[in-house]
Amino acid sequence: MYRVDFLRKKLNGWDEERIQDDLEIGCRIMSLNKKILFLDKDPVYVEIPRRYRSLRLQQDRWVYGATDVAITRFTHLMRSKQPWYAKFDALYYLLQYLPAISTFIGFLILSFIVLLEPQDYIREYWFLGLPWMILAFIYGKYYVDSLREYGYSVWRTIVNLGRSAALTVSLTPTLTKSFFQALLRLKVGFKRTPKGRYEHLLSNIRVPIETIVGLYALFIGINLLINQILYTGGWFLSYSLGYIYATIRWWKDIIYR
């Protein structure tokens, strides 16, 4: 929620060029050294996507819009009088999918390398993945602790953690496309996220990119394991699981737009 007088007089209204206008306004508010009040005790009910294809469309637009804001409002953030950690937190929030996108790009690069020169690269350069493993452990622990506070059982918490990881992995081809579209400053139009009864209206058949990537990773993983390249092969197998899970659980949303 934004005060109308503040929007008009201090910010000169919305920036109609930005898709994620709420994020863009937040950056300009920070540049004016203004604070945002969190209404923690006031519930706001929002209808969220309930189908995979709706989530895919929503996150496709979100990544494009957030990356666009990170580029266009970077100087506003850096020149603000906010503490360094507040600037870092804001920039990290805008680029929160970058680790998943980087992993997907690394997967593509590594897949070509092992096909041309099969070696156990992960076993040889395991230390490069150590920071990622530490951060993944911290995130997982925080995620589990948060759900446990809301009364989730241990099993349900683990299931939700795995499902969230599978969703993130399966969305990365789409998110990577959107990230580079924003990075290259390409103008893209997006449909409104279907919600409610509109979610059940199927559209045209699409290329099941999630299934293709999953089978590709599975093929490489099995091939490497057969050739006794265990660590790298095991990683490819584990990486394929998110795509395969999404294909099995949401196959209609994978096939249709």
Rosetta silent file (secondary structure, phi, psi, omega in degrees, C-alpha in Angstrom):
SEQUENCE: MYRVDFLRKKLNGWDEERIQDDLEIGCRIMSLNKKILFLDKDPVYVEIPRRYRSLRLQQDRWVYGATDVAITRFTHLMRSKQPWYAKFDALYYLLQYLPAISTFIGFLILSFIVLLEPQDYIREYWFLGLPWMILAFIYGKYYVDSLREYGYSVWRTIVNLGRSAALTVSLTPTLTKSFFQALLRLKVGFKRTPKGRYEHLLSNIRVPIETIVGLYALFIGINLLINQILYTGGWFLSYSLGYIYATIRWWKDIIYR
SCORE:     score description
SCORE:     0.000 S_00000001
   1 L     0.000  137.761 -179.133    0.000    0.000    0.000 S_00000001
   2 L  -128.548  142.502  176.601    1.289    3.458   -0.903 S_00000001
   3 L   -72.314  131.962 -175.741    0.124    6.892    0.172 S_00000001
   4 H   -62.540  -43.541 -177.899   -1.358    8.741   -2.796 S_00000001
   5 H   -64.469  -35.706  178.838    0.159   12.109   -1.881 S_00000001
   6 H   -68.763  -41.705  178.660    3.624   10.560   -1.551 S_00000001
   7 H   -61.319  -41.693 -175.455    3.324    8.816   -4.920 S_00000001
   8 H   -77.228  -46.529 -171.211    2.249   11.997   -6.671 S_00000001
   9 H   -86.084  -40.167 -175.347    4.434   14.616   -5.018 S_00000001
  10 L   -91.640  -36.650 -175.003    7.639   12.751   -4.128 S_00000001
  11 L  -106.303   -5.784 -178.130    7.824   10.029   -6.772 S_00000001
  12 L    57.009   37.104  174.151    5.915   11.715   -9.609 S_00000001
  13 L    83.977 -169.744 -178.884    3.707    8.667  -10.024 S_00000001
  14 L   -77.680  153.723  169.492    4.338    5.193  -11.395 S_00000001
  15 L   -93.317  103.133 -174.155    7.024    4.308  -13.892 S_00000001
  16 L   -71.277   -8.044  178.249    4.868    2.813  -16.640 S_00000001
  17 L   -82.978  -13.163 -176.356    7.933    1.295  -18.346 S_00000001
  18 L   -99.612  132.078  178.140    8.486   -1.151  -15.498 S_00000001
  19 L   -72.237  -46.590  178.825    6.564   -4.426  -15.265 S_00000001
  20 L   -91.918   74.118 -173.750    7.267   -4.891  -11.543 S_00000001
  21 H   -66.737  -28.059  178.923    6.208   -1.383  -10.575 S_00000001
  22 H   -67.607  -39.251  176.825    5.976   -2.190   -6.857 S_00000001
  23 H   -67.556  -39.331 -179.759    9.646   -3.217   -6.759 S_00000001
  24 H   -63.892  -42.376  179.066   10.616   -0.150   -8.780 S_00000001
  25 H   -65.157  -38.466  177.781    8.765    2.149   -6.389 S_00000001
  26 H   -59.042  -40.076  178.455   10.469    0.463   -3.448 S_00000001
  27 H   -65.390  -40.582  179.509   13.886    1.304   -4.907 S_00000001
  28 H   -70.352  -33.196  175.731   12.932    4.950   -5.374 S_00000001
  29 H   -64.672  -41.495  177.357   11.557    5.114   -1.841 S_00000001
  30 H   -63.516  -37.544 -178.981   14.891    3.788   -0.553 S_00000001
  31 H   -66.075  -24.915  176.723   16.769    6.390   -2.610 S_00000001
  32 L   -88.820    5.829  179.140   14.801    9.107   -0.783 S_00000001
  33 L    61.418   33.352  177.027   15.889    7.522    2.514 S_00000001
  34 L   -94.794  154.373 -179.726   12.302    6.782    3.470 S_00000001
  35 L  -101.715  153.129  178.060   11.287    3.833    5.580 S_00000001
  36 L  -107.428  129.615 -178.788    8.675    1.199    4.793 S_00000001
  37 L   -89.680  126.791  178.942    6.230    0.235    7.519 S_00000001
  38 L   -93.974  119.920  179.697    5.546   -3.481    7.846 S_00000001
  39 L   -93.602   73.030 -173.936    1.957   -4.253    8.813 S_00000001
  40 L   -66.124  -29.081 -174.300    2.696   -7.644   10.315 S_00000001
  41 L   -96.178    3.264 -179.633   -0.548   -7.877   12.276 S_00000001
  42 L  -109.883  106.317 -177.894   -2.863   -6.890    9.433 S_00000001
  43 L   -69.602  139.374  175.022   -3.740   -9.861    7.187 S_00000001
  44 L  -124.151  120.448 -175.882   -3.987   -9.264    3.447 S_00000001
  45 L   -92.495  122.735 -177.104   -5.670  -12.018    1.452 S_00000001
  46 L  -126.363  134.166  176.596   -4.188  -12.649   -1.975 S_00000001
  47 L   -80.356  126.463 -175.902   -5.246  -15.249   -4.518 S_00000001
  48 L  -112.253  158.671  177.627   -2.197  -17.261   -5.570 S_00000001
  49 L   -62.884  141.027  179.265   -1.593  -19.617   -8.516 S_00000001
  50 L  -114.158   -3.625 -179.925   -2.612  -23.206   -7.846 S_00000001
  51 L  -121.128  153.801 -177.048   -1.289  -24.785  -11.037 S_00000001
  52 H   -61.566  -43.123 -176.889    2.244  -25.236  -12.274 S_00000001
  53 H   -67.295  -31.345  175.614    1.684  -23.419  -15.577 S_00000001
  54 H   -68.135  -42.349  177.271    0.221  -20.411  -13.741 S_00000001
  55 H   -63.392  -40.144  179.370    3.244  -20.327  -11.448 S_00000001
  56 H   -60.871  -44.402  178.710    5.549  -20.633  -14.471 S_00000001
  57 H   -65.772  -41.754 -179.882    3.932  -17.616  -16.129 S_00000001
  58 H   -63.056  -48.123 -177.909    3.999  -15.627  -12.890 S_00000001
  59 H   -72.662  -28.999  173.535    7.668  -16.327  -12.158 S_00000001
  60 H   -58.067  -49.168  179.207    8.598  -15.791  -15.810 S_00000001
  61 H   -68.868  -38.978 -176.822    7.257  -12.255  -15.557 S_00000001
  62 H   -63.349  -46.184 -178.801    8.628  -11.741  -12.041 S_00000001
  63 H   -63.342  -43.429  177.815   12.227  -12.597  -12.982 S_00000001
  64 H   -60.574  -48.733 -177.541   12.101  -10.369  -16.059 S_00000001
  65 H   -66.304  -41.547 -179.220   10.594   -7.498  -14.084 S_00000001
  66 H   -67.587  -40.602  177.358   12.874   -7.865  -11.054 S_00000001
  67 H   -65.469  -39.656  177.197   16.016   -8.048  -13.207 S_00000001
  68 H   -60.707  -42.882  178.194   14.820   -5.018  -15.156 S_00000001
  69 H   -66.502  -40.985  179.022   14.381   -3.090  -11.894 S_00000001
  70 H   -59.496  -34.949 -179.682   17.813   -4.216  -10.643 S_00000001
  71 H   -77.793  -49.869 -173.589   19.374   -2.756  -13.798 S_00000001
  72 H   -75.451  -26.158 -177.358   17.384    0.473  -14.102 S_00000001
  73 L  -113.812   18.766  179.389   17.330    1.328  -10.388 S_00000001
  74 H   -61.138  -45.628 -179.178   20.788    0.083   -9.409 S_00000001
  75 H   -65.742  -34.141  176.942   22.149    3.618   -9.020 S_00000001
  76 H   -61.205  -41.567  179.510   19.128    4.612   -6.910 S_00000001
  77 H   -67.736  -47.019 -174.731   19.940    1.796   -4.495 S_00000001
  78 H   -69.457  -30.956 -178.514   23.676    2.436   -4.366 S_00000001
  79 H   -88.481   -5.236  179.722   23.337    6.208   -3.914 S_00000001
  80 L   -70.620  163.361 -179.715   20.745    5.943   -1.171 S_00000001
  81 L   -91.490   13.819  178.165   21.681    6.632    2.438 S_00000001
  82 L   -69.141  154.275  175.742   20.516    3.206    3.514 S_00000001
  83 L   -59.763  156.051 -176.797   23.017    0.951    5.372 S_00000001
  84 H   -59.025  -36.293 -178.397   25.138   -1.282    3.161 S_00000001
  85 H   -70.498  -28.990  176.126   23.328   -4.395    4.361 S_00000001
  86 H   -69.875  -39.514  176.569   19.956   -2.874    3.404 S_00000001
  87 H   -63.846  -44.502  179.876   21.268   -2.167   -0.108 S_00000001
  88 H   -62.733  -42.947 -178.952   22.650   -5.687   -0.352 S_00000001
  89 H   -62.881  -41.692  179.582   19.393   -7.186    0.889 S_00000001
  90 H   -65.625  -44.060 -179.736   17.352   -5.215   -1.664 S_00000001
  91 H   -67.565  -39.150  178.575   19.652   -6.157   -4.542 S_00000001
  92 H   -64.301  -38.161  178.744   19.735   -9.796   -3.433 S_00000001
  93 H   -63.012  -41.700  179.715   15.943   -9.863   -3.323 S_00000001
  94 H   -66.707  -30.083 -176.517   15.737   -8.586   -6.897 S_00000001
  95 L  -112.632   31.119 -172.834   18.267  -11.201   -8.048 S_00000001
  96 L   -65.237  -22.741  179.172   17.178  -14.052   -5.763 S_00000001
  97 L   -87.415   -2.891 -176.662   16.857  -16.520   -8.653 S_00000001
  98 H   -59.626  -40.345  176.311   20.411  -15.881   -9.851 S_00000001
  99 H   -59.152  -42.514  178.971   21.903  -18.886   -7.942 S_00000001
 100 H   -66.636  -39.801  178.158   19.375  -21.260   -9.574 S_00000001
 101 H   -65.462  -42.081  178.510   19.971  -19.680  -12.985 S_00000001
 102 H   -62.928  -38.834  177.733   23.749  -19.945  -12.510 S_00000001
 103 H   -63.583  -40.675  179.114   23.372  -23.624  -11.586 S_00000001
 104 H   -64.693  -42.794  177.801   21.361  -24.248  -14.761 S_00000001
 105 H   -63.917  -42.144  176.963   23.990  -22.507  -16.897 S_00000001
 106 H   -61.889  -38.029  176.766   26.705  -24.509  -15.118 S_00000001
 107 H   -60.666  -45.261 -179.969   24.737  -27.692  -15.806 S_00000001
 108 H   -63.388  -45.108 -179.088   24.613  -26.911  -19.537 S_00000001
 109 H   -64.077  -47.595 -178.494   28.330  -26.075  -19.702 S_00000001
 110 H   -64.210  -34.696 -179.932   29.369  -29.121  -17.668 S_00000001
 111 H   -63.724  -39.545  177.865   27.143  -31.412  -19.752 S_00000001
 112 H   -69.405  -37.642 -179.094   28.942  -30.384  -22.941 S_00000001
 113 H   -64.863  -46.554 -177.010   32.351  -30.741  -21.280 S_00000001
 114 H   -70.885  -24.475  175.589   31.725  -34.276  -19.989 S_00000001
 115 H   -72.363  -34.708  179.918   30.373  -35.358  -23.370 S_00000001
 116 H   -83.534  -39.084 -176.647   33.560  -34.140  -25.069 S_00000001
 117 L  -138.930   83.528 -175.952   36.032  -35.106  -22.323 S_00000001
 118 L   -63.591  116.181  174.648   34.511  -37.529  -19.765 S_00000001
 119 L  -149.068  163.332  177.844   36.097  -37.009  -16.335 S_00000001
 120 L   -88.970   76.697 -173.997   34.886  -36.825  -12.752 S_00000001
 121 H   -66.059  -36.099 -178.972   35.119  -33.027  -12.573 S_00000001
 122 H   -67.935  -35.975  175.924   33.015  -32.685   -9.425 S_00000001
 123 H   -67.215  -37.095 -177.123   35.302  -35.094   -7.554 S_00000001
 124 H   -76.393  -36.700 -176.665   38.356  -33.189   -8.767 S_00000001
 125 L  -117.457   40.518 -176.200   37.014  -29.686   -8.102 S_00000001
 126 H   -59.456  -31.242 -175.908   34.682  -30.446   -5.182 S_00000001
 127 H   -64.977  -22.555  178.309   35.919  -27.426   -3.230 S_00000001
 128 H   -68.924  -26.160  179.632   34.295  -25.085   -5.766 S_00000001
 129 H   -92.580   -1.843 -177.415   30.889  -26.382   -4.680 S_00000001
 130 H   -61.784  -46.621  177.483   31.616  -26.102   -0.952 S_00000001
 131 H   -58.137  -39.956  179.313   30.172  -22.550   -0.541 S_00000001
 132 H   -62.862  -42.338 -179.322   27.025  -23.664   -2.391 S_00000001
 133 H   -65.811  -38.950  179.060   26.633  -26.698   -0.107 S_00000001
 134 H   -64.755  -46.061  179.389   27.068  -24.575    3.021 S_00000001
 135 H   -64.826  -38.212  178.560   24.489  -22.032    1.848 S_00000001
 136 H   -64.220  -38.537  178.011   22.092  -24.819    0.836 S_00000001
 137 H   -65.130  -44.584 -179.976   22.416  -26.340    4.321 S_00000001
 138 H   -62.663  -45.098  179.437   21.744  -22.972    6.003 S_00000001
 139 H   -62.429  -44.208 -179.739   18.742  -22.313    3.762 S_00000001
 140 H   -61.508  -42.196  179.518   17.375  -25.812    4.352 S_00000001
 141 H   -64.723  -43.543  178.968   17.705  -25.486    8.117 S_00000001
 142 H   -63.455  -41.085  179.608   15.991  -22.081    8.106 S_00000001
 143 H   -61.899  -47.073 -179.653   13.216  -23.450    5.873 S_00000001
 144 H   -63.759  -45.809 -179.866   12.635  -26.454    8.133 S_00000001
 145 H   -61.320  -38.758 -179.289   12.675  -24.351   11.313 S_00000001
 146 H   -64.610  -44.900  179.951   10.182  -21.886    9.791 S_00000001
 147 H   -69.533  -33.908  178.990    7.682  -24.601    8.861 S_00000001
 148 H   -64.462  -31.708  177.939    8.108  -26.331   12.206 S_00000001
 149 H   -64.451  -26.722  179.652    7.046  -23.088   13.912 S_00000001
 150 L   -94.231   13.625  173.608    3.713  -23.360   12.079 S_00000001
 151 L    86.992   12.239  177.772    3.125  -26.882   13.342 S_00000001
 152 L   -70.455  140.859  174.837    4.320  -28.865   10.325 S_00000001
 153 L   -72.715  164.955 -179.957    5.449  -32.409   11.066 S_00000001
 154 H   -60.294  -44.524 -178.610    9.007  -33.445   10.228 S_00000001
 155 H   -63.685  -45.811 -179.847    7.821  -35.561    7.287 S_00000001
 156 H   -64.307  -35.407  178.022    5.573  -32.840    5.857 S_00000001
 157 H   -64.801  -44.876  179.271    8.393  -30.323    6.232 S_00000001
 158 H   -63.686  -41.629  178.863   10.833  -32.553    4.316 S_00000001
 159 H   -61.527  -44.793  179.618    8.233  -33.170    1.591 S_00000001
 160 H   -66.103  -37.004  177.494    7.611  -29.429    1.185 S_00000001
 161 H   -63.566  -45.812  178.315   11.335  -28.712    1.096 S_00000001
 162 H   -64.636  -39.898  179.891   11.842  -31.294   -1.654 S_00000001
 163 H   -66.060  -40.332  177.904    8.817  -30.067   -3.592 S_00000001
 164 H   -63.737  -41.052  177.959   10.031  -26.459   -3.420 S_00000001
 165 H   -63.661  -41.855  179.399   13.468  -27.532   -4.667 S_00000001
 166 H   -64.308  -41.002  178.001   11.884  -29.485   -7.539 S_00000001
 167 H   -61.687  -46.606 -179.107    9.736  -26.501   -8.504 S_00000001
 168 H   -61.302  -45.983 -179.756   12.715  -24.154   -8.507 S_00000001
 169 H   -62.447  -46.268 -176.251   14.837  -26.534  -10.586 S_00000001
 170 H   -67.562  -23.988  179.740   12.088  -27.235  -13.125 S_00000001
 171 H   -84.714  -13.860 -171.601   11.432  -23.519  -13.597 S_00000001
 172 H   -60.469  -34.563  175.587   15.074  -22.581  -14.244 S_00000001
 173 H   -59.856  -42.637  177.956   15.000  -22.911  -18.077 S_00000001
 174 H   -66.791  -42.883 -178.839   12.112  -20.420  -18.176 S_00000001
 175 H   -66.486  -37.432  178.413   13.723  -18.164  -15.566 S_00000001
 176 H   -63.858  -42.397  176.995   17.056  -18.182  -17.409 S_00000001
 177 H   -58.663  -47.669 -178.657   15.323  -17.092  -20.617 S_00000001
 178 H   -65.291  -39.104  179.884   13.587  -14.215  -18.807 S_00000001
 179 H   -60.220  -47.044 -178.360   16.776  -13.167  -17.033 S_00000001
 180 H   -73.281  -29.544  174.347   18.714  -12.801  -20.276 S_00000001
 181 H   -62.278  -42.989  177.920   15.804  -11.072  -21.996 S_00000001
 182 H   -70.071  -40.205 -178.843   15.887   -8.435  -19.264 S_00000001
 183 H   -63.154  -37.137  179.986   19.691   -8.320  -19.236 S_00000001
 184 L   -87.317    3.770  177.021   19.779   -7.700  -23.004 S_00000001
 185 L    61.333   39.456  177.339   17.020   -5.064  -22.622 S_00000001
 186 L   -86.957  134.521  178.662   14.597   -6.907  -24.906 S_00000001
 187 L   -79.592  126.414 -176.592   10.989   -5.756  -24.761 S_00000001
 188 L  -132.410  138.964  175.403    8.681   -8.618  -23.853 S_00000001
 189 L  -100.735  142.614 -178.643    4.928   -8.765  -23.352 S_00000001
 190 L  -125.675  144.895  174.126    3.405  -10.987  -20.672 S_00000001
 191 L   -78.959  158.953  174.169   -0.078  -12.338  -20.129 S_00000001
 192 L   -69.280  140.500  179.708   -1.879  -11.848  -16.856 S_00000001
 193 L   -64.115  120.334  179.144   -1.346  -14.753  -14.471 S_00000001
 194 L   -68.953  131.836  179.053   -4.454  -16.968  -14.680 S_00000001
 195 L  -135.822  161.786  178.795   -6.086  -17.491  -11.296 S_00000001
 196 H    64.777 -134.776 -176.934   -9.286  -19.054  -10.031 S_00000001
 197 H   -68.488  -21.522 -179.958  -11.491  -20.585  -12.721 S_00000001
 198 H   -70.789  -18.963  179.703   -9.214  -19.241  -15.473 S_00000001
 199 H   -67.718  -21.764 -175.245   -6.482  -21.640  -14.357 S_00000001
 200 H   -90.670    0.880  178.755   -8.458  -24.591  -15.687 S_00000001
 201 L   -89.933  110.783 -178.644   -8.599  -23.266  -19.265 S_00000001
 202 L   -81.030  144.424 -179.154   -5.927  -25.096  -21.273 S_00000001
 203 L  -108.881 -150.475 -176.779   -4.225  -23.321  -24.154 S_00000001
 204 L   -71.608  159.026  174.886   -1.994  -24.500  -27.007 S_00000001
 205 E   -70.019  140.004 -179.188    0.490  -27.348  -26.761 S_00000001
 206 L  -120.375  166.884  173.945    4.022  -26.188  -25.910 S_00000001
 207 L   -71.990  120.619 -177.570    7.488  -27.704  -26.132 S_00000001
 208 L   -75.470   73.658 -173.312    7.905  -29.605  -22.824 S_00000001
 209 H   -60.409  -34.675  179.609   11.290  -28.057  -22.082 S_00000001
 210 H   -62.212  -43.133  179.290   11.262  -29.346  -18.488 S_00000001
 211 H   -65.985  -41.787 -179.164   10.897  -32.939  -19.684 S_00000001
 212 H   -62.818  -46.985  179.868   13.581  -32.526  -22.346 S_00000001
 213 H   -64.597  -41.352  179.560   16.103  -31.069  -19.882 S_00000001
 214 H   -61.971  -44.471  178.928   15.269  -33.737  -17.299 S_00000001
 215 H   -68.262  -34.615  177.448   15.783  -36.615  -19.733 S_00000001
 216 H   -63.383  -46.880  178.404   18.981  -34.988  -21.005 S_00000001
 217 H   -65.211  -39.120  179.116   20.393  -34.768  -17.461 S_00000001
 218 H   -64.046  -43.086  179.327   19.219  -38.319  -16.718 S_00000001
 219 H   -61.524  -45.611 -179.736   20.897  -39.679  -19.856 S_00000001
 220 H   -65.343  -42.721 -179.651   24.215  -37.997  -19.035 S_00000001
 221 H   -60.208  -46.717  179.118   24.062  -39.134  -15.406 S_00000001
 222 H   -64.323  -42.299  179.882   23.454  -42.784  -16.313 S_00000001
 223 H   -61.378  -40.842  179.470   26.126  -42.675  -19.014 S_00000001
 224 H   -68.914  -40.894  179.076   28.694  -41.289  -16.559 S_00000001
 225 H   -64.059  -38.856  176.877   27.833  -43.848  -13.876 S_00000001
 226 H   -60.214  -34.554 -179.650   28.230  -46.671  -16.390 S_00000001
 227 L   -92.186   18.918  174.794   31.715  -45.316  -17.109 S_00000001
 228 L    65.200   23.285  174.575   32.557  -45.220  -13.364 S_00000001
 229 L   -97.805   85.582 -163.122   32.409  -41.408  -13.169 S_00000001
 230 H   -78.392  -48.255 -173.887   30.470  -41.506   -9.925 S_00000001
 231 H   -67.782  -49.941  179.254   30.427  -38.032   -8.378 S_00000001
 232 H   -66.057  -40.606  177.415   29.641  -36.063  -11.531 S_00000001
 233 H   -62.855  -41.424  177.896   27.226  -38.762  -12.689 S_00000001
 234 H   -63.791  -37.574  178.657   25.458  -38.739   -9.339 S_00000001
 235 H   -65.271  -43.206  178.232   25.105  -34.966   -9.484 S_00000001
 236 H   -62.021  -39.952  177.875   23.520  -35.127  -12.942 S_00000001
 237 H   -62.547  -46.560 -179.571   21.109  -37.803  -11.718 S_00000001
 238 H   -65.037  -35.320 -179.908   20.090  -35.742   -8.691 S_00000001
 239 H   -68.928  -30.688 -179.306   19.692  -32.633  -10.857 S_00000001
 240 H   -72.196  -21.377 -173.045   17.360  -34.500  -13.225 S_00000001
 241 H   -62.186  -38.195 -179.990   14.991  -35.467  -10.390 S_00000001
 242 H   -61.744  -43.563  179.352   13.362  -32.021  -10.151 S_00000001
 243 H   -67.146  -41.996 -178.962   12.468  -32.016  -13.839 S_00000001
 244 H   -67.565  -40.334  177.506   11.227  -35.607  -13.769 S_00000001
 245 H   -60.586  -46.294  179.720    9.146  -34.954  -10.648 S_00000001
 246 H   -62.160  -39.712 -179.956    7.534  -31.894  -12.276 S_00000001
 247 H   -63.784  -41.880 -178.579    6.820  -33.867  -15.453 S_00000001
 248 H   -72.531  -44.267 -173.847    5.099  -36.681  -13.550 S_00000001
 249 H   -77.570  -37.593 -175.489    3.149  -34.518  -11.104 S_00000001
 250 L  -123.904   47.844 -171.784    2.108  -31.670  -13.434 S_00000001
 251 H   -62.291  -34.673  178.187    2.256  -33.319  -16.866 S_00000001
 252 H   -65.088  -40.486 -179.697   -0.741  -31.379  -18.237 S_00000001
 253 H   -74.025  -21.762  175.366    0.834  -28.070  -17.264 S_00000001
 254 H   -74.872  -38.099 -176.050    4.133  -29.181  -18.800 S_00000001
 255 H   -80.055  -38.075 -176.310    2.488  -29.995  -22.135 S_00000001
 256 E  -103.557  154.106  178.734    0.103  -27.020  -22.341 S_00000001
 257 L   -71.950    0.000    0.000    0.821  -23.318  -22.066 S_00000001
